[in-house]
Amino acid sequence: MQMKINRRKFLKKTAQGFTAVGVGSCGWLLQGCISKKNFDLVIKDGLVFDGKGRPGFVADVGINSNIIETIGKINYSQAKTVINAKNLAVAPGIIDVHDHTSVELLVNPEAESAVHQGVTTTISGNCGESPFPVPLETLEEQKKNLREEYDLDLDWQDIQGFFARLEERGVALNYATLVGQGTIRGATMGFKNRKPTSEELSKMKMLVVENIKKGALGLSSGLEYTPSSFADTSELIELCKVTAPYGGIYATHMRDEEDLVLEAVDEAIQIAREAGVKLQISHLKVCYPQNWPKLNSALAKIESAKKEGIDVFCDRYPYIAASTGLSILFPLWAREGTAEDFLSRLKDTSLDSKLRASINDLEKKLGSWDKILISSVASEKNRPIEGKNVLEASKKASKSAYDFMRDLLIEEKGRVDMVEFVMNEENLKKILAHPLVGVGSDGSAIAPYGVLGRGKPHPRHYGTFPRVLGKYVREEKILPLEEMLKKITSLAAQRFGLEKRGVIERNYFADLVVFDPNKIIDRATYTNPHQYPQGIEYVLVNGQVVIQNGEHTGQLPGMILRKKIKV
C-alpha cells in the first residue's frame, strides 16, 4: 500500500499565506497564515497523524523546549533545527502499554530497542512484578542476581528509591509503572500458597495505596506466576477496591490463557465489576490448538462487559509465540516459594514421576517439543543452547525432553527463558483489529550490545510496533493506519491517565515519531532478534531528538511519569 502525498490536495494559497482545505472535517490546527514565530525545532512538510484517528494531513510542527507550539505552515527560516519530513509520516510518540523494563534502564539508559521502534513512553510493572517494594525474604538473592547479571547494586527498597535511581541516571524515554500485586504479596507474606490473615490483607491494601500515591499508575497481577497466583478472587477484589478511588487501573495477566481461558476472562471481569476498577487484560491470547476456537467467546465476554458499563480494554503483541521463563512449564505446586524451593523439588527424586507426568501432559497439548525455543540462559557454558528448540537440544544431549529441561533449570538456577509457539495467526489478526484491543510489546528495553545483548530474546523486544504498522496495517490491511496509530498513542495515553501526551496538539509534550509508512517493518527474528527495525527516521522525546536518521543521539530527555491523584 503506497501512501503518496499530494500537497495540492491539502493546501491552497491565499492572500495571507496558506490555509487548510477541509479544516472542520480534518481537525487541522492551521491558523490561516504562515507562523513567523521562532522555534527550537520545526518538522516540516510531514504527513501529520494527530493520534485521534483522523486521516493524515500535510503540515509543519513547531516545537519550543519540550512543547508543541504550532501545527500548520511555519516560516522555519529562523528555527534552530529543521527536520525535513517530506514523504514521511509524523505521529505522536508510541506508548507501550505493556512493558517489563526496570533495571535495564540502569544498565543502559538509552533504551535502544524501545526508542528505535518509535516508543517514547513505556508502562512497566506488569504481570504482577515490579522492582519495588523489595521483599526482605528475597533481598539478598536479588542483590546477588543483580550484581552477577548486571553488575548493579540494589540500593532501593521502595518506589521512591527506584524512581530516584532512574532520575539520577537519566533515561531516553518516559517511564511509568504499575505496582505488582505479586511483589506486594511476597513483601507482605512471603511466597507460600495460603490465604492472607486480616492483618496481612490490610498491609497489602496499604501498600497498594501508598505506591499509587507515590506515582504508580495502578496494580498489576500475574496469575500464572508465583506468588501472584496464590491470591484468590476475593483477595484481588479487595486490592482493586483500594485502587479504584485513585483512578488506578488493574492490569492482569489472567489466571489461565489456555484450557480455562474463558473462566479466566470471567474472573477478570468479576474483579473489575465488584471493585469498580478500570480493567486492562494483558496480552490477550488463546493458547494451544484445541483452545483456538474459544477466542470468539472470549471477545464476546469482553464486549458484553463493556456494554454493561465495565471499563475494560486489552492489549496484545503481534506474534504467535509467547515468551517467559521455562519454569512456567512445570506445575504451580512445584514453583511455590523461592527459586531455591523450586530447584529443590526438581532435585527431589520422590517427586520425579509426578513432575514427569505433568510435562508429558503438556507435550500432548504442544504436539512436539520443537515448539519450545530456549531463548536465554545465565551461564556461558550453556550459551550454545540458545536459539535451539527443546526437541533438537534434548536429542543432542541424549536426554528426554523432561530430563533436559529439568537438568538445565537446575544447572542455570532457574534462570532460563523460552519462546513458545502456541498461537494462531488468524486469531492474532482478529485480536489486533478489535476495537477493545491496543498494542503492548510484553518486552523490555534492551540493546544489541553489552549485557543486554545476550541471548536470543523474543523479537517483540525490537519489532512490536514496526511489525504492527508494517505487516499488519500496510500489508495485511487489518486497519487503516490512522486507526492503529490512535490505538498506540492517544488511546493508550487516555487509558493510563498520561496527561498532555499521545496527541499532536498545541501545548502537548513533543513526543513524536517520524517514519516512512511505505518502509516501516520489523527485522528481528526468533533466531536473530537483536536487529533494529527499518523505516523509523526520527524520534523525539520531550522535544529532544533521540533518534536521528535512524541512529541514537545519546540524548536522555525522558521523564518519570507519576500518577496524578484524583480522588
N, C-alpha and C positions, 0 to 999 in steps of 0.2 A: 504494500500500500504506500505509494509515493505521496508525500504531503507537500505539494508545490505551493509556494507562497506568491500570490499575485497582489502586489501593493496597490494597484489601481482599484482592486475590489474593496480595499479597506479605507483608503484615504482620498480625500479630494481637496484641492487647494481653494482657499477663499481669499478675500481681500486682506484678511487679518493674519492668515497663516494656514494651518491645517486643522481640519476638524474630522470627526469620525462619521462614517456612513452607518446609520442604524444605531445611534447611541443608546436608545432605550432598550432595544432588544439584546444588544451585546453587553450592555453594562459597562461601557468604556468610561474611563475617567478623564478623557481629554477635555481640556477647558476651552477649546475652540481657538487657541492661538499657541505660538511657539513659546515655551518657557525659557526665559533668559537667566534664570537663577543659576548661581554657581553650584556645582555638585562635587562631592568627593569622588563619585564613580557614576558613570552612566552606561547602561546596557542598551545599545542602540539597534534598531531595526529587527528586533526579535519577534517571533510569533508568540505572543503572551497568552498563557493559560492562567487565569486568575485563581484557579483552585476551587471554584464554586460550581464546576460542571458546565460552564459556558464554553462555546467554541473559541478557538484562539483568534487573536486579532493582532495586527502588526502595530507595535508601539515601542517607545523608548521607556526605560525605567531609570529614574534618577534617585540616587542614594546619598544621604549625608549621615556621617557617623554610622550608626547601626540601624538606621530607619529608612524605609521607603518614603520619599517625599513627593514624587511626581510619577504618574504614568501617563504618557502622551507623546507629543512631539517636542523634543527638547533640543535647544541650541547647546550642544555639548562642547563647543569650542574652548570653553574655559574649565571644563571638567578635569580634575586631576588625573583620573584614569578613565579610559573608554574601552569597553568590550564590544566588539563587533559581533552581533548575534544574527546577522542576516542569514536566512535559510535555516536558522536554528530555533528550537522551542525554548521559551523561558517559562519556568514553572516555580511555584513555591518549593522550598526545600522539602524533601521527603521525610516523613515522620514514621519511624519504625516502631510500631505499637507493641511488638512482642520481641524483646531482645534479652540477651543474657550477659551483656557486657558489665563487668565490675572492675576487678583488679587489673584486667587487661589495659585499662586506661592509665594505670600507674606504671605498667611495663612500657607501653607505647602510647603516649597521649595523642599521637597523630591520627589514631582511629582509622587506619588506612583502608581496610576492606569495607568499612561503612561509608566514609565520605566519597570514595571512588564510585559508589553506587548512586550518589546524589543525596544520601541521608544527611540531614542537618540536625535532627533531633532523634534521640533514641530513648525508649521507655523500657527500663530494665527491671530486675527484681521479680521476674515471672516464675511460674511453676513452683511457687511456694518457697523459693530460696532467694535470699538477699544477703549481702555481705555484712549485715547488721540485723539485730543485735547478735553479738558473738557469744554462743553458748559456752559457759565455763567448762562444761563436760568435754568439749572438743577443742578448747582454746589451744592447748599445746600441740594437738595433732594438726590443727590448721596452721599454726605458726611454722611448724616443721615442713608441712607441704608447700607453703608459700615460699619459704626460704630455699627449699630444694628445687622447686619447679621454676620460680621466677626471680630468686634472689631478692625477695621483698620481705620487709619486716611488717608483721601485723601489729600495728600500734594504735588501733582504734577499736572501740567496742560498740559504739552506737552510730546512729545515722549522722549526727553532727560531726563526729570524728571522721567518718568516711568522706563526707562532703568536704570537710576542711582539707583532707589529703588531696582530693581531686582539684580543689581550687588552688591549692599551693602548687601543684604540679602543672596545672593548665591543661586544657583539653581542646581538641579541634572541633568538636561538635557539642551541641546542647545535650545535657544528661538529665533525665528524670527517672524516677524509680518508684516501684511499689515496695511494700514490705512483705516478706514471705511468711505465710502462715506456718509453714513447716519449720522455718528458722525460729519463729516466736515460740512454737511448741517445744522445740528442742531446748531453747534457752530457759524455758519455764519448768519443764517436767521431764527433760531427758528424752530418750529415744525408745521408750518401751510402748508396747501396744496395750494401752489401758485408757480408761476414761480419766479426765482430769478431776481433781477434787474441786469443790466450790471455790476454794482459795486460789487454786491454780487457774481456773477459768477466769476469775476476776483479774488475776495478774495478766493473763494473756489479753484480755479486753483492754486493760490499762495500757499495755504495750502497743496495741494497735492504735489507740487514740494518741498516745504520746508520739509515735512515729509519724502519724498523719499531721499532727500539729507542728512537727519539726520538718515537714516537707514531703513525706511520701504521698503519692497520688492515690493510694488505696491499698487493698490487700490482695495478694495472690495465693493460690493454692496449687499444689502439685499432687493430686490424689492418687497417682500411681507410684509415688516415691515415699520413702520413709524420711522423717516421721509424719509428714503431712497426711499420709494415707490413714494414719491411726485415728484421725478425727472423724466422728460420725456426723451425720447431717445436722443434728441438733446443736452440736458444738460449733459447726461452721455458721449456722444461722445466728448464734449468739455473737460471734465475732463480726459478722456482717452488719448486725444491728447497730453496733457502735461505729461502724464505718460510714453508714448511710447518712447520718446527720451532718457530716462534714463534706458531703458531696463526693465522697470517695467511691472508687469503682472496685468491684470484685472480679478479678480475672482468674479463671480457673482452667488448669489442665485437668480435665474431668477424670473421674474415678476409673473410667474404662473407655477405650476408643476402639474396642474390638467386639467380642460377643455380646457384651452388656452395654453397648454404646447408647441405646435408646433409654435404658434405665438411668444411665449417667446424665443424659440430657434432662430427663425428668428431675433428677436431684438438683442439678444446677439451677433450673427454673424455680423449683420449690424454694431453694435458699433465697433467690432474688425476690420472690413473691413475699415470703414471710418476713424477710429482713428489710424490704423496701429499698434495696440497693441496686445500683446500675450493674448489669452483668456483662462481662466480656468472656465468651467461650474461646479459649486459646486453641490455635492451630486445629480447627475443626477438621476431623478426618474419620474415616471408617476403614479399619484395617482388616486384612485377610480376605481372600476371595469370597468365602461363604457369607461375609457380612457386607460386601459392597452394595447389594440391593437395599440395604437399610438406610441409605443416605436420604432418599426422598421422605421417609418417615421422620428422620431426624430434622430435616429442614422444615417439615410441616409442623413439628412441635415448636420449633423456634418461631416460625411465623405466627402460630396461634398465640404464643406467649406475648409477642409484640402487639397483636390485636387486643389482647387482654389488658394492655397498658404497662406491661413489664418492659423496662428499658434494657433491651438485650441487643447485643451485637457480637460478631465473631471475627476471627482473623485466620489467615491461612498462608503458608508459603507455597511457591509454585513448583513443587517437586512431588514425585510419587514415592520418594523414600523418606523415612523418618531417620532421626539420629538421636542417640542418647548413650548412656553407659551400658556396657554389655551386661552388667549385673542385673538389669531390669528383666532379663530373660528368665531369671531364677524367681521362684515363688516369693510372695511377700513375707511369709513367716521366716524364710531364710535370711531376709535382709533386715529384720528387726534389730534395732540397736545401732552400734557404731560400725565403722568399716571393719574393725578387728573382730567384732562379733560375727559378721557375715563370713569373713575368711575362716574363722574357727569352725563354722558349720560346714563350709566346703571341705575342710580337712577331716571332719568327723566321719569316720567310716560307717558308723551306725546310721547315719543319715543318707548314705550314698544311694541306696536303692530308691528312696523316696524322692530325692532330688533328680535322679536319673529318669524316673517315671514322668516327672513334670516336664523335663526337657524333651522326652520322647513325644509327649502330647503336643508340645509346641511345634515339633518337627512336622506333625501331621497337618497343622494349620499352614505352616510355611510352604510345604511341598518339597523344599530342598534347602539345604544349608548354604547353597550358593547365593541365597538372598540376604545373607548377613555378611557385611563387609567390615573388617577390622580397620577403623579409621585412625586410631592413635593409641600408643602405649607410652608408658613412662620411661622405660629403660632403653638404652642404646642396643642392648643385646637383642631385643625383640623387634627392633625397628624394621627389619626386612619383612615382617608380617604385615605391616601397614599397607593398605590397599589391596590385600588379598581377602577372598571370601573364606568363610569357615570351612566349606567343603574342601577346597584345594589345600588350605593350610593344615587342616587336620590330617588329610591324606599324606601330605609331605612329612608330617610328624609321626606318621604311622599310629594315629590315635583315632578313637571315635570322636565325633563332634563334641559330645559331653565332656569326655576326658580332656580334650584340647582346651575347651573354654574354661573348665574348672582349673586346670593347671596354669593357664595363662593368667587368670584372675588372681590366683594365689601368688604367682611369681611377681606380678605387677602391683600387688597390694590393692587390688580392686580398681586401679586406675587404667581402665581400658574403655575406649569409646568405639561405637559401632555405627554403621549406616544400615538401615533395614528396609528392603524393598517390599512393601506390603500394601501399597495403594494402587488406585486405578486412575488412568488418565482422563476418562470421560467424567468421572466423579470430580476430579480436580477442576476441570473447566467449569463444571456446573457450580461448584463452590465459589470459585473466584469471581464468577459473573453475578452471583446472588447479591441483591441489594442490601442484605444484612451481614455481608462479609467484607472485611477490609484485608489488608496485607501486613503480615509481620514476618520477619526473617527467621525467628527462632534461632538466631545465630549470635555471634559476638564479634566485636571489632578486633580483628586480628591483622596480620601482615605477612607478606611472603618472605620475610627475613627475620632473623633473630629467633628468640624462643617462641614467639607466636607463629612462626613459620614452620613449626614441626608438624609432623603427621600429615594425614590426608583427610582433613575435616570435610564435612558435608559442604557441597558447593554453594549452599544458601548463604554462607558467610560472605561470599564475594558477589553472588549473582542474583539475589532475590528480585530486586526492583527492576534492573535492566531486563531480566527474563520476563517479568510480568509485562513490561511496556513493549519489549521486542517480540518475543514469541507469542504471547497470549493476546496482546492488543493488535500489533501490526500484522502478524502472520495468521493467527487463529481467529482474529476479529471477534473475540468474545464480548467486547465492549468498545465503544468509541474512546479515543484517547482522553478526551476531556472528562469522561465519567470515571475512568480508572484513576486519573490524576486527582480527582476530587476525593476518592477513597483514601488515597495515601497522603493527602495534605490537609485540607480544611476539615474533612470529616474526622480524621484522626485527631486533629487538634481539639475539635469540639468534644469528642468522646472523653478525652483525658484532661479537659479543662486547661489547655495551654493557650493563654491569652495572647492576642496580637501575633499569632503565628498560623501558618498553614494557608494564607491567602496573600495574593499580591494586591495590596491596597495601601492607600496613603496612611502613614503613621503606624504601619505594621513593621515588625522586625524584618530586616533584609536577609532572610534565609531564602536562598534562591539556587536553582539548578538550571544550567544552560546545556541542552543536549540536542543531538541530531535525531529526530524521530524516525528517520529512514535508516539509521545505522545502529541505534542503541540495541545492545544484545549482551547477554552474559557469555563469558568464555570459560568459566570454571567448570570442571568436570569432576566426576567421582574419583577418577584415578589421577587427575592433575588439577586439584582445586585451587591452588594458590595463584590465580590469574585474575587480574582486574578486568572489568567489562570494557566494552568499547562504546563510543558514541557520546560519552559524557565529557564535555569540554571544560565547563567551569562550575564550581560550587562555591557559593558564598554563605558564610555563617556570621550572622550579626554584622553584615556589611563588609566583612573581610574576605578576600579571595583565598580559599583553602585549596581548591583545585584550579589550576590554570593550564589550559591546553592539555588537559589530561594528566598533569603532574601535580604532586602535592607541593605546596609552597612552604610547608613547615609552620604556618601560622596556627596559633592555638586560641581562637577567639570564642570558644564555646562557653556556655554558662550552665550553672546548676539551676534547673527549673524546679522550684519548690511549690508544693501545693498551696494554693490560695484558699484560705479557710473561709467558708461562707456558712454560717450556722443560722 
